[in-house]
Amino acid sequence: MGGHASVEPAVRTAHNPPVLVEGANGGGPAFAAGALDAPPGVLDREAREAEQARLLAPGATRARGAGSRAVEEAADPWRTCFERDRDRIMHSAAFRRLAGKTQVFIFPADHQRTRLTHALEVEQVATAISRACRLNVSLTSAIALGHDCGHGPGGHASEESLSPFLPEGFDHAVWGADVTAAPLNLCAETLDGIRNHSWSRPTPATPEGEVVALADRIAYCAHDLEDAVHARIVSNDDLPRIVADRCGTSRGRQLNAFVTDAVTTTLEAGRVAISEPMGEALEVLRRFNYERIYLRPASVEQSAAVVELLRALVEHYLVHPGALPATSEFAPGDPATVRAAVGYVSGMTDRFACTRAVELFGDRAAALVEAMKPL
């Protein structure tokens, strides 16, 4: 249907004119659904920038105009520069493809995390901390949603697969900021947060970036454990006592404990941090996950299959650069060809990479795909 037309004023609405509706659960005052007491005042970009200047913490990152971008743009009339970044990431193909990329389990079951659901959970944890600490929630959200867009298929094994082809190696954080997100022309602060969200990288330039780095570890430690428990790889009873006692055994209790501690500690310390006791618990939980989940023999075997399959794909495109989907021609041995091949393979979803490998290499690849299936 085409909606509902009104003569005075000449507008169209999704539903019928406002009707009187009882309050929640049948109680409370009645209200006119869809009606406003008066025309709303404009809360455009400039108004929200002014509001941020007044409400955000002194060290929080302020949005200003179009933002600092590699290619200058005109400011958007309604969205701040970081709201615009968030929208661009959400609508990007790289973000959508995270739905088909491994978080921990290759070919995940219906309720197991993918790289996309991980990004969404990081965003939830990060914005909860950021909002409570009066930081810039839009910047935090943009960094969190974009932080893993540089990941290749097959999880972290893709970094081992692709690193030999690049002089600087393949780091999903750096690749995500400098290559995957390049067409989006994001703000410098957003790119910095994506580039430096890993704890092995330099400290992010903004407190919002530091929040995402902390939220990433909190989120994956809790939800990877939950997935492993559901897969019967480990049991909550196996958790070290320090973890169970300080932050609980369920994902919900763990997230609540870590977020509450992060907010309290950050406000007390004047910098993004968690307390020493909870930091110790997080490290013990992470070590437990590595020993019992990520580095268990079955996972190591699957990772070896991923490495062999992805390297074979890159090597194929280096020999046959004409098969790369590009608008320009690539010559074998050219550094640009190498980066294009790595970029193409790193952008693949798990399923597409496996399907393409089987098409190209037949039984050899089929055996690798079989080795990657859940055990």
C-alpha positions in Angstrom: 0.0 0.0 0.0 1.1 3.6 -0.5 0.5 5.0 2.9 -2.2 7.4 4.1 -2.7 10.9 2.6 -3.7 14.0 4.5 -5.1 17.2 3.0 -4.1 19.6 5.7 -1.2 19.7 5.5 -0.5 17.8 2.3 1.5 14.9 3.7 1.6 11.1 3.7 2.0 8.9 6.7 2.8 5.2 7.2 -0.3 4.7 9.3 -3.7 6.2 9.8 -4.1 9.5 11.6 -3.2 9.4 15.3 -5.5 7.5 17.7 -5.8 7.5 21.4 -3.7 4.7 22.9 -3.6 3.4 26.5 -0.3 3.5 28.3 2.1 0.6 28.6 0.5 -2.7 29.7 -2.9 -1.0 29.8 -2.0 1.4 32.5 -0.8 5.0 32.7 -2.1 8.0 30.7 -3.4 7.6 27.3 -1.5 9.3 24.4 -2.0 10.0 20.7 0.1 7.5 18.8 2.2 9.3 16.2 1.3 12.8 17.4 3.7 15.5 18.6 2.6 18.3 20.9 4.4 20.7 18.6 6.5 20.6 15.4 9.9 19.3 16.5 12.8 21.6 16.7 15.7 21.0 14.3 18.6 19.0 15.8 21.0 19.2 12.9 24.7 18.4 12.8 25.8 21.8 14.1 23.3 21.7 17.0 24.5 18.3 18.0 28.2 19.4 17.8 27.3 22.2 20.2 25.6 19.8 22.5 28.6 17.5 22.4 30.9 20.4 23.3 28.8 20.9 26.4 28.0 17.4 27.5 31.0 15.2 26.6 33.9 14.7 29.0 36.9 17.1 28.5 39.1 14.4 26.9 36.4 13.0 24.6 36.8 13.4 20.9 34.6 16.2 19.4 33.1 15.9 15.9 33.8 19.0 13.8 32.3 19.7 10.4 33.2 17.2 7.7 36.0 15.7 9.8 39.7 15.1 8.9 39.6 13.0 5.7 42.2 12.1 3.1 39.9 13.6 0.5 38.1 16.7 1.6 34.3 16.7 1.6 31.5 19.1 2.4 30.0 18.6 5.8 26.7 16.7 6.0 23.8 18.9 7.2 22.3 16.3 9.5 25.0 13.9 10.6 28.3 14.5 12.4 31.4 13.3 10.7 31.6 10.2 12.9 27.9 9.4 12.4 28.7 9.5 8.7 31.6 7.1 9.2 29.4 4.7 11.0 26.8 4.7 8.3 29.5 4.2 5.6 30.9 1.2 7.4 27.5 -0.3 8.0 26.6 0.0 4.4 29.9 -1.3 3.0 30.3 -4.7 1.3 33.3 -5.4 3.6 31.1 -5.1 6.7 28.4 -7.4 5.1 31.0 -10.0 4.2 31.9 -10.4 7.8 28.7 -12.5 8.1 30.5 -15.2 6.1 33.9 -15.0 7.9 35.1 -17.2 10.8 35.2 -15.8 14.3 36.4 -19.1 15.9 34.4 -21.9 14.3 34.8 -22.5 10.6 31.4 -23.2 8.9 29.7 -22.1 12.2 26.4 -23.6 13.4 23.3 -21.4 13.5 24.0 -20.0 17.0 27.8 -19.7 16.8 29.4 -16.3 16.2 30.6 -15.1 12.9 33.0 -12.2 12.4 29.9 -9.9 11.9 28.2 -10.9 15.1 31.5 -10.4 16.9 31.7 -6.9 15.6 28.2 -6.1 16.7 28.9 -7.4 20.2 32.1 -5.4 20.5 30.1 -2.3 19.4 27.5 -3.0 22.2 30.2 -3.4 24.9 32.2 -0.4 23.6 29.2 2.0 23.4 28.0 1.0 26.9 31.4 2.0 28.3 31.7 5.1 26.1 28.2 6.4 26.9 28.7 6.0 30.6 32.1 7.8 30.5 30.7 10.6 28.4 32.9 9.8 25.4 31.9 10.2 21.7 29.5 7.2 21.2 29.3 7.7 17.4 33.1 7.5 17.0 33.2 4.5 19.3 30.5 2.8 17.3 32.2 3.5 14.0 35.5 2.1 15.2 33.9 -1.0 16.7 31.9 -1.9 13.7 34.9 -1.4 11.4 37.6 -2.9 13.6 37.7 -6.3 11.9 36.8 -5.5 8.3 40.3 -6.3 7.3 40.1 -9.9 8.4 40.5 -12.6 5.8 38.5 -15.9 5.6 39.3 -18.7 8.1 39.9 -16.5 11.1 43.4 -15.5 12.3 45.0 -18.2 10.2 44.4 -15.9 7.3 47.2 -13.6 8.7 49.6 -16.5 8.7 48.4 -17.3 5.2 48.8 -13.9 3.6 51.8 -12.5 5.5 54.5 -14.1 3.3 53.3 -12.2 0.3 53.8 -8.7 1.7 57.0 -7.2 2.9 55.3 -5.7 6.0 53.3 -8.9 6.6 49.5 -9.0 6.8 47.9 -7.5 9.9 44.1 -7.4 9.8 44.0 -4.2 11.8 46.4 -2.3 9.6 45.0 -3.8 6.4 41.5 -2.9 7.5 42.3 0.7 8.0 44.7 1.3 5.1 43.2 -0.9 2.4 39.7 -2.2 3.1 38.4 1.1 4.5 40.3 3.3 2.0 37.4 3.7 -0.5 35.1 4.9 2.4 37.2 8.0 3.0 36.7 7.8 6.8 37.9 10.3 9.3 41.5 10.0 10.6 40.2 9.2 14.1 38.1 6.4 12.9 40.9 4.9 10.9 43.4 5.3 13.8 41.0 3.3 16.0 40.6 0.5 13.5 44.4 0.4 12.8 45.3 0.2 16.5 42.6 -1.8 18.1 44.8 -4.8 18.6 46.8 -4.7 21.9 50.0 -5.4 20.0 49.6 -2.2 18.1 50.4 1.4 19.3 48.0 3.1 21.6 45.0 4.6 19.8 45.0 8.4 19.5 41.6 8.8 21.0 40.0 7.5 24.2 37.2 6.1 22.0 39.8 3.9 20.2 41.1 2.7 23.6 37.6 1.8 24.6 37.1 -0.4 21.5 40.4 -2.1 22.0 39.3 -3.0 25.6 35.8 -4.0 24.5 37.1 -6.2 21.7 39.0 -8.4 24.2 36.2 -8.4 26.7 33.6 -9.4 24.1 35.6 -12.2 22.4 36.8 -13.7 25.6 33.2 -14.0 26.8 31.4 -15.0 23.6 34.1 -17.4 22.3 33.9 -19.3 25.6 30.1 -19.4 25.4 30.3 -20.9 21.8 32.9 -23.4 23.0 30.6 -24.5 25.9 27.7 -24.9 23.5 29.9 -27.0 21.2 30.9 -29.1 24.3 34.6 -28.4 23.8 34.8 -27.0 27.3 32.6 -26.7 30.3 31.9 -23.7 32.6 33.1 -26.0 35.4 36.5 -26.0 33.7 37.0 -22.3 34.2 39.8 -21.2 36.5 38.6 -20.2 39.9 39.8 -16.6 39.6 37.5 -16.1 36.5 34.5 -17.8 38.1 34.8 -15.9 41.3 35.5 -12.4 39.9 33.3 -12.3 36.8 31.1 -15.4 36.8 30.7 -18.3 34.4 28.1 -17.0 32.0 28.6 -14.5 29.2 26.0 -12.1 30.6 27.6 -12.0 34.1 31.1 -11.7 32.6 30.1 -8.8 30.3 28.3 -7.0 33.2 31.3 -7.5 35.5 33.8 -6.2 32.9 31.7 -3.3 31.7 30.9 -2.1 35.2 34.5 -2.4 36.2 35.7 -0.5 33.1 33.3 2.3 33.7 34.2 2.6 37.4 37.9 2.4 36.9 38.0 4.7 33.9 36.1 7.4 35.8 38.4 7.0 38.8 41.7 6.8 37.0 41.0 9.5 34.4 42.0 7.1 31.6 40.5 4.1 29.8 41.3 1.1 32.0 40.0 -1.8 34.0 41.1 -2.6 37.6 44.1 -4.8 38.3 41.9 -7.7 39.7 39.6 -7.7 36.7 42.5 -7.2 34.3 44.1 -10.3 35.8 40.8 -12.2 35.5 40.5 -11.2 31.8 44.0 -12.3 31.1 43.4 -15.7 32.8 40.2 -16.1 30.8 42.0 -15.3 27.5 44.8 -17.7 28.3 42.2 -20.4 29.1 40.5 -19.8 25.7 43.8 -20.0 23.9 44.8 -23.3 25.6 41.5 -25.0 25.5 39.8 -23.6 22.4 42.0 -21.7 19.9 45.1 -24.0 20.1 43.4 -27.3 20.7 44.6 -30.0 18.2 41.5 -29.8 16.1 41.8 -26.0 15.7 45.5 -26.3 14.8 44.7 -28.8 12.1 41.9 -26.6 10.7 44.2 -23.6 10.7 46.9 -25.5 8.8 44.2 -26.4 6.1 43.2 -22.7 5.9 46.8 -21.6 5.4 47.4 -24.1 2.6 44.2 -23.2 0.8 44.5 -19.4 1.0 48.1 -19.5 -0.1 47.2 -21.7 -3.0 44.6 -19.1 -4.0 47.0 -16.2 -3.8 49.6 -18.0 -5.8 47.0 -18.9 -8.5 46.1 -15.2 -9.0 49.8 -14.2 -9.1 50.3 -16.6 -12.0 46.9 -15.7 -13.6 46.4 -12.0 -12.7 43.9 -11.7 -15.5 41.5 -13.6 -13.3 41.5 -10.8 -10.7 38.3 -8.7 -10.8 39.9 -5.3 -11.5 39.5 -2.4 -13.8 43.2 -2.3 -14.6 45.5 -4.9 -16.0 48.1 -6.6 -13.7 51.3 -8.2 -14.8 52.8 -11.3 -13.1 55.5 -10.3 -10.6 54.4 -6.7 -10.2 54.1 -5.6 -6.6 50.7 -4.1 -7.4 49.6 -7.6 -8.6 50.6 -9.1 -5.3 48.7 -6.6 -3.3 45.7 -7.0 -5.6 45.8 -10.8 -5.2 46.1 -10.6 -1.4 43.3 -8.0 -1.3 41.0 -10.2 -3.4 41.6 -13.4 -1.3 41.4 -11.5 2.0 38.1 -10.1 1.0 36.6 -13.5 0.3 34.1 -15.2 2.7 35.0 -18.7 4.0 32.5 -20.3 1.7 33.5 -18.4 -1.4 37.2 -19.1 -0.8 36.5 -22.8 -0.4 34.2 -23.0 -3.4 36.7 -21.1 -5.6 39.6 -23.3 -4.5 37.7 -26.5 -5.3 36.8 -25.1 -8.7 40.5 -24.4 -9.3 42.3 -27.2 -7.6 39.8 -30.1 -7.5 40.4 -33.0 -5.1 43.4 -31.4 -3.5 41.3 -28.4 -2.3 38.3 -30.6 -1.5 40.5 -32.5 1.0 41.5 -29.2 2.6 37.9 -28.1 2.9 37.0 -31.4 4.5 39.8 -30.9 7.0 38.4 -27.5 7.9 34.9 -28.8 8.8 33.9 -28.9 12.4 35.1 -31.9 14.4 
